[in-house]
Amino acid sequence: MPLKEINFDGIIGPSHNYAGLSLGNIASASHRGQTSHPREAALQGLAKMRGNMARGLPQGFLLPLPRPNGVLGDALALDGSEDPALRAAPWSASAMWTANAATVSPAPDTRDGRCHLTPANLITMLHRAQEWQDTKAQLDIAFGDAKHFAVHDAVPPTFGDEGAANHMRLCESHGEEGVEVFVYGRSGGKFPARQHEQASRIVARMHGLDPKRTVFIEQNPEAIEAGAFHNDVVAVANERVLFTHARAFADPQAAYGAIREAFPALELVEVPESAVSLEEAIRTYLFNAQLLTLPDGTMALVVPSECRESEPVWRFCEQMTAGNGPIRQVIPVDVRQSMANGGGPACLRLRVVADPATVDPRFLLDEAKASRIEAVIAEHWPEAIEPAQLGTDALSEQVRAARGALLDALDLNELG
């Protein structure tokens, strides 16, 4: 079977909460202390997955990680006297944003002809730095066929790596050799630059990428200051198309030139500041979208419903799709619970180009499995979580039981 792009969405976990732990994530900070709705959040994410399946696209998923994380809680010596942010860290459900799960280089790009995956170390933020070992445990199972996949350990500490959220791939089609673009930040601003250039270069070397088909670009410090804590908040690529805000990169013309040198077929769709301001693009997450190739060969952009509600953003989308450009549809989806924590449709998925037959089928979604997942969420996920509940025995018991029920329903108890 030919290689296909499979989107692996994170099932939003039962501990989904608004603790506001992510410095530089304006949406997360602005909703800090509010009541979250894990059941609604998970059902919104599942509806997005079903929408892509209905469009004829292969769909996978990754599971919530074990929460609360008792190992981290013990390491922090939590006794009730600590800062609430420390108390909340072991409860983080941020692994639902699988764009941060790993960097993926498909087989056509790598020296050994296997698909390589490196889980992101996420060391910039305590609540996320706890994730990679449990993420790798899932990747080791889902992509355990060593003839077709290589799953690495995370980049060593010091060099922060945030995974696919700062990585793009351009190609004539998903199954052909591509050009991989790594976007990094430089420290020194009021918000941390989470992707270190050396982390990107280490991943490229581990994956055996051709240096002539690998591009490293600096993210615009102004974009980071405005709340684009990852590149996928201001740019997204698919096959020949780069859809980007004009202020996404530190030196846009040099960036486009470097990409074109490696990939002359580039089709650039640049949104000017005069059409959509950087701040409005970040507020609505216009670029934190899934840019998809549909079975008929046309491209669709799956955006948060907040884009439909923004006059300048929606005006641009209508003008774009009315023209002769490569993006022919813009499809709004409701992921408001995720958006309130700073994650749009692109955050919720990890793109893996592979033959679906080589992936552990337990991680591939069909309607019967979606119905099982939906039933578990409806029965076991908390309807709401107040900030004061984090750290309580009652919530801990409910969250652990909910995840256990999901593992049972999917026959994945080895991840318990």
C-alpha positions as CSV (number, residue, x, y, z in Angstrom):
1,M,0.0,0.0,0.0
2,P,1.4,3.5,-0.8
3,L,2.4,5.8,2.0
4,K,-0.3,8.1,3.4
5,E,-0.4,11.0,5.8
6,I,-2.1,9.8,9.0
7,N,-3.1,12.4,11.5
8,F,-2.7,11.1,15.1
9,D,-4.8,13.3,17.4
10,G,-4.4,13.3,21.1
11,I,-7.5,12.2,23.0
12,I,-8.0,15.1,25.5
13,G,-7.5,13.7,29.0
14,P,-9.7,13.6,32.0
15,S,-7.5,16.0,33.9
16,H,-7.9,18.8,31.3
17,N,-7.6,22.0,33.4
18,Y,-6.8,25.7,33.2
19,A,-3.9,26.1,35.6
20,G,-2.2,28.6,33.2
21,L,1.2,27.0,33.5
22,S,2.6,28.0,30.1
23,L,4.5,31.2,30.0
24,G,4.2,32.9,26.6
25,N,0.9,31.1,25.8
26,I,-1.4,34.1,26.0
27,A,-4.6,32.0,25.7
28,S,-3.5,29.7,28.6
29,A,-2.6,32.7,30.8
30,S,-5.8,34.5,30.1
31,H,-8.0,31.6,31.1
32,R,-6.0,30.7,34.2
33,G,-8.2,29.7,37.2
34,Q,-11.3,29.1,35.1
35,T,-13.4,26.0,35.3
36,S,-12.5,23.5,32.6
37,H,-14.8,20.9,31.0
38,P,-12.8,17.8,30.2
39,R,-15.8,15.8,28.9
40,E,-16.8,18.5,26.5
41,A,-13.1,19.0,25.5
42,A,-12.6,15.4,24.7
43,L,-15.8,15.1,22.7
44,Q,-14.9,18.2,20.7
45,G,-11.6,16.6,19.8
46,L,-13.3,13.3,18.8
47,A,-15.7,15.2,16.6
48,K,-12.7,16.8,14.8
49,M,-11.3,13.3,14.2
50,R,-14.6,12.0,12.9
51,G,-14.8,15.0,10.5
52,N,-11.5,14.1,9.0
53,M,-12.5,10.4,8.6
54,A,-15.7,11.6,6.9
55,R,-13.5,13.4,4.4
56,G,-11.8,10.1,3.5
57,L,-8.6,10.7,5.5
58,P,-6.8,8.1,7.6
59,Q,-7.0,9.0,11.3
60,G,-5.1,7.8,14.3
61,F,-4.9,8.8,18.0
62,L,-2.7,8.9,21.0
63,L,-3.9,8.3,24.5
64,P,-3.8,10.6,27.6
65,L,-0.8,10.1,29.7
66,P,-1.0,8.8,33.3
67,R,-2.2,11.6,35.6
68,P,-1.7,12.8,38.2
69,N,2.0,11.9,37.8
70,G,3.0,10.5,41.2
71,V,6.7,10.4,40.3
72,L,6.8,14.1,39.6
73,G,4.6,14.8,42.6
74,D,7.1,13.0,44.9
75,A,10.0,14.7,43.3
76,L,8.4,18.1,44.0
77,A,7.8,17.1,47.6
78,L,4.3,18.4,47.4
79,D,2.7,18.9,50.9
80,G,0.1,21.6,50.3
81,S,2.4,24.5,51.2
82,E,3.8,24.9,47.7
83,D,2.9,27.3,44.9
84,P,-0.3,26.2,43.2
85,A,1.5,26.0,39.9
86,L,3.8,23.3,41.3
87,R,0.8,21.5,42.6
88,A,-0.9,21.6,39.2
89,A,2.1,20.4,37.2
90,P,1.6,16.7,37.8
91,W,-2.0,17.1,36.6
92,S,-1.2,18.6,33.2
93,A,-3.1,17.2,30.3
94,S,-1.0,19.1,27.7
95,A,0.1,15.9,26.0
96,M,-3.3,16.1,24.2
97,W,-1.4,18.5,21.9
98,T,0.4,15.8,19.9
99,A,2.0,18.4,17.6
100,N,4.5,18.5,20.5
101,A,4.7,14.7,20.9
102,A,7.5,14.2,18.5
103,T,9.3,15.3,15.3
104,V,8.6,12.9,12.4
105,S,10.7,12.3,9.3
106,P,9.0,10.0,6.8
107,A,10.8,7.2,5.1
108,P,11.4,8.9,1.8
109,D,13.5,11.6,3.5
110,T,15.8,9.4,5.6
111,R,19.1,7.7,5.0
112,D,17.9,4.2,6.0
113,G,14.5,4.4,4.4
114,R,12.6,4.2,7.7
115,C,10.2,6.7,9.3
116,H,12.0,8.3,12.2
117,L,10.3,9.7,15.3
118,T,12.0,11.6,18.1
119,P,9.8,12.5,21.1
120,A,10.1,16.2,22.2
121,N,11.9,16.8,25.5
122,L,9.8,19.9,26.2
123,I,12.2,21.0,28.8
124,T,11.3,24.7,28.8
125,M,8.2,24.0,30.9
126,L,8.1,21.8,34.0
127,H,4.6,20.6,33.4
128,R,5.5,19.4,29.9
129,A,9.0,18.1,30.6
130,Q,7.4,15.2,32.4
131,E,5.8,13.9,29.2
132,W,8.4,12.4,26.8
133,Q,9.0,9.0,28.4
134,D,5.3,8.2,28.5
135,T,4.9,9.6,25.0
136,K,7.8,7.4,23.8
137,A,6.1,4.3,25.4
138,Q,3.1,4.9,23.1
139,L,5.2,5.6,20.0
140,D,7.2,2.4,20.7
141,I,4.0,0.4,20.5
142,A,2.2,2.3,17.7
143,F,5.3,2.3,15.5
144,G,7.0,-0.8,16.8
145,D,7.7,-2.4,13.4
146,A,11.5,-1.9,13.3
147,K,11.5,-2.6,9.5
148,H,9.5,0.6,8.9
149,F,10.1,2.8,12.0
150,A,12.8,4.1,14.3
151,V,11.8,5.7,17.6
152,H,14.6,7.6,19.3
153,D,15.0,9.0,22.8
154,A,14.5,12.7,23.3
155,V,17.2,15.2,22.6
156,P,19.4,15.7,25.8
157,P,18.5,18.5,28.2
158,T,19.8,22.0,27.7
159,F,18.6,22.1,24.1
160,G,14.9,22.6,24.2
161,D,12.9,20.6,21.6
162,E,9.2,21.1,21.1
163,G,8.6,18.6,18.3
164,A,6.5,18.9,15.2
165,A,5.1,22.3,16.3
166,N,8.4,23.8,15.0
167,H,8.8,21.5,12.0
168,M,7.3,21.6,8.5
169,R,7.7,19.3,5.5
170,L,7.3,20.2,1.8
171,C,7.0,17.6,-1.0
172,E,5.3,17.0,-4.3
173,S,3.2,14.3,-2.6
174,H,3.3,12.8,0.9
175,G,4.9,9.6,-0.3
176,E,7.7,11.2,-2.2
177,E,11.0,12.6,-0.9
178,G,10.5,15.9,0.8
179,V,12.3,19.0,2.2
180,E,12.2,19.3,6.0
181,V,12.1,22.8,7.5
182,F,13.0,23.3,11.2
183,V,12.1,26.6,12.8
184,Y,13.9,27.7,16.0
185,G,13.9,30.7,18.3
186,R,16.5,32.8,20.0
187,S,16.4,33.6,23.7
188,G,16.4,37.1,25.2
189,G,12.7,38.2,24.9
190,K,10.1,38.4,27.6
191,F,8.8,35.0,26.7
192,P,11.0,31.9,26.3
193,A,12.1,30.7,22.8
194,R,11.2,27.1,23.3
195,Q,12.9,25.5,20.2
196,H,16.7,25.6,20.3
197,E,18.6,25.6,17.0
198,Q,20.9,22.8,18.2
199,A,17.9,20.6,19.1
200,S,16.6,20.9,15.6
201,R,20.0,20.1,14.2
202,I,20.4,17.1,16.5
203,V,17.0,15.7,15.4
204,A,18.0,16.2,11.7
205,R,21.2,14.2,12.2
206,M,19.5,11.4,14.2
207,H,16.9,11.0,11.4
208,G,19.6,10.8,8.7
209,L,18.3,13.7,6.7
210,D,20.0,15.0,3.6
211,P,21.6,18.4,4.5
212,K,20.8,19.7,1.0
213,R,17.1,19.0,1.7
214,T,17.0,20.3,5.2
215,V,16.4,24.0,6.1
216,F,16.8,25.8,9.4
217,I,15.0,29.1,9.8
218,E,14.7,31.5,12.7
219,Q,11.3,32.4,14.0
220,N,10.5,36.1,14.2
221,P,11.1,37.3,17.8
222,E,8.2,39.6,17.4
223,A,5.9,36.6,16.8
224,I,7.1,35.0,20.0
225,E,6.6,38.2,21.9
226,A,3.0,38.4,20.5
227,G,2.2,34.9,21.7
228,A,3.4,32.5,18.9
229,F,5.2,30.2,21.3
230,H,5.4,27.7,18.5
231,N,5.9,28.2,14.8
232,D,2.7,26.4,14.0
233,V,0.8,29.3,15.5
234,V,2.0,31.5,12.6
235,A,2.7,29.0,9.7
236,V,1.7,25.6,8.4
237,A,2.9,23.6,5.3
238,N,1.4,20.8,3.3
239,E,2.9,19.2,0.2
240,R,3.9,22.2,-2.1
241,V,2.2,24.9,0.0
242,L,3.5,27.1,2.8
243,F,0.7,29.1,4.4
244,T,2.2,31.7,6.6
245,H,1.8,35.1,8.2
246,A,4.1,37.7,6.7
247,R,5.7,38.2,10.2
248,A,6.3,34.5,11.0
249,F,10.0,34.5,10.3
250,A,12.9,36.7,11.4
251,D,13.9,37.4,7.8
252,P,11.0,36.3,5.6
253,Q,12.6,36.8,2.2
254,A,15.7,34.9,3.3
255,A,13.5,32.1,4.7
256,Y,11.5,31.8,1.5
257,G,14.7,31.9,-0.5
258,A,16.3,29.1,1.5
259,I,13.2,27.0,1.1
260,R,12.9,27.6,-2.6
261,E,16.5,26.7,-3.1
262,A,15.9,23.3,-1.5
263,F,12.3,23.0,-2.9
264,P,11.8,25.0,-6.1
265,A,8.2,23.9,-6.5
266,L,7.2,25.9,-3.4
267,E,3.7,27.6,-3.5
268,L,3.7,30.4,-1.0
269,V,0.4,31.7,0.4
270,E,1.5,34.7,2.6
271,V,-1.1,36.6,4.7
272,P,0.0,40.3,4.9
273,E,-0.2,42.3,8.1
274,S,-2.6,44.7,6.3
275,A,-5.1,41.9,5.9
276,V,-4.8,40.1,9.2
277,S,-2.6,41.5,12.0
278,L,-0.2,39.3,13.7
279,E,-2.1,39.7,17.0
280,E,-5.4,38.7,15.3
281,A,-3.8,35.7,13.6
282,I,-2.6,34.5,17.0
283,R,-5.9,35.3,18.8
284,T,-7.9,33.3,16.3
285,Y,-5.2,30.6,15.5
286,L,-5.7,31.0,11.8
287,F,-2.4,29.2,11.1
288,N,-2.7,26.6,13.9
289,A,-4.9,24.8,11.4
290,Q,-4.8,21.5,9.6
291,L,-3.8,22.0,6.0
292,L,-5.0,18.8,4.4
293,T,-4.9,17.2,1.0
294,L,-8.3,15.6,0.3
295,P,-8.8,12.4,-1.7
296,D,-9.7,14.5,-4.8
297,G,-6.3,16.2,-4.6
298,T,-7.6,19.6,-3.5
299,M,-6.5,21.2,-0.2
300,A,-8.7,22.2,2.7
301,L,-7.8,24.3,5.8
302,V,-9.4,23.1,9.0
303,V,-9.5,26.1,11.3
304,P,-10.9,26.9,14.8
305,S,-14.4,28.3,14.8
306,E,-12.9,31.5,16.2
307,C,-11.7,32.3,12.7
308,R,-15.3,32.3,11.4
309,E,-16.1,34.9,14.1
310,S,-13.3,37.3,13.2
311,E,-14.2,39.7,10.4
312,P,-10.7,40.3,9.0
313,V,-9.7,36.6,9.2
314,W,-12.9,35.3,7.6
315,R,-12.7,38.0,4.9
316,F,-9.2,36.8,4.0
317,C,-10.4,33.2,4.0
318,E,-13.2,33.9,1.7
319,Q,-11.0,35.9,-0.7
320,M,-8.4,33.1,-0.6
321,T,-10.8,30.3,-1.5
322,A,-12.5,32.5,-4.2
323,G,-9.3,32.8,-6.1
324,N,-7.2,30.3,-8.0
325,G,-4.8,29.4,-5.2
326,P,-4.1,25.9,-3.8
327,I,-6.3,26.2,-0.7
328,R,-9.9,25.6,-1.9
329,Q,-11.9,25.2,1.3
330,V,-11.8,26.6,4.8
331,I,-13.6,24.4,7.4
332,P,-14.3,25.8,10.9
333,V,-14.4,23.3,13.8
334,D,-15.3,23.8,17.4
335,V,-12.3,23.1,19.7
336,R,-13.0,25.9,22.2
337,Q,-11.9,23.9,25.3
338,S,-8.5,23.3,23.7
339,M,-8.3,26.9,22.3
340,A,-8.8,28.3,25.8
341,N,-5.5,26.6,26.8
342,G,-3.8,27.7,23.6
343,G,-4.2,24.7,21.3
344,G,-6.0,24.8,17.9
345,P,-6.6,22.0,15.4
346,A,-2.9,21.8,14.4
347,C,-1.8,21.4,18.1
348,L,-4.1,18.4,18.5
349,R,-2.5,16.3,15.8
350,L,0.8,14.7,14.9
351,R,1.3,14.0,11.2
352,V,2.9,10.7,10.3
353,V,3.5,9.6,6.7
354,A,3.4,5.8,6.7
355,D,1.7,2.8,5.3
356,P,-1.3,2.3,7.7
357,A,-0.7,-1.5,7.5
358,T,2.6,-1.0,9.3
359,V,1.0,0.8,12.3
360,D,-0.3,-1.0,15.3
361,P,-4.1,-1.1,14.4
362,R,-5.1,-0.3,18.0
363,F,-4.0,3.3,17.4
364,L,-6.0,3.7,14.2
365,L,-9.5,5.1,14.4
366,D,-12.6,3.8,12.7
367,E,-16.2,4.6,13.5
368,A,-16.7,1.6,15.8
369,K,-13.6,2.5,17.9
370,A,-14.7,6.2,17.9
371,S,-18.1,5.1,19.4
372,R,-16.3,3.1,22.1
373,I,-14.1,6.1,22.9
374,E,-17.1,8.4,23.0
375,A,-18.9,6.1,25.4
376,V,-16.0,6.0,27.8
377,I,-15.7,9.7,27.7
378,A,-19.4,10.2,28.3
379,E,-19.4,7.9,31.3
380,H,-16.0,8.6,33.0
381,W,-14.6,12.0,32.1
382,P,-15.3,14.7,34.7
383,E,-17.9,17.2,33.5
384,A,-16.0,20.1,35.1
385,I,-12.8,20.7,37.1
386,E,-12.4,23.7,39.4
387,P,-8.8,24.8,40.1
388,A,-9.2,23.9,43.8
389,Q,-9.9,20.3,42.9
390,L,-6.3,19.8,41.6
391,G,-4.4,17.7,44.2
392,T,-7.5,16.2,45.8
393,D,-7.8,12.4,46.3
394,A,-11.3,12.4,44.9
395,L,-10.3,13.9,41.6
396,S,-7.2,11.7,41.4
397,E,-9.3,8.6,41.8
398,Q,-11.8,9.7,39.1
399,V,-9.1,10.7,36.6
400,R,-7.1,7.4,37.0
401,A,-10.3,5.4,36.7
402,A,-11.3,7.2,33.6
403,R,-8.0,6.6,31.9
404,G,-8.1,2.9,33.0
405,A,-11.5,2.5,31.4
406,L,-10.2,3.9,28.1
407,L,-7.2,1.6,28.2
408,D,-9.6,-1.4,28.7
409,A,-11.9,-0.3,25.9
410,L,-8.9,0.0,23.5
411,D,-7.1,-3.2,24.6
412,L,-4.0,-1.1,25.5
413,N,-3.6,-2.0,29.2
414,E,0.2,-2.4,28.7
415,L,0.3,1.4,28.9
416,G,-1.3,1.4,32.4
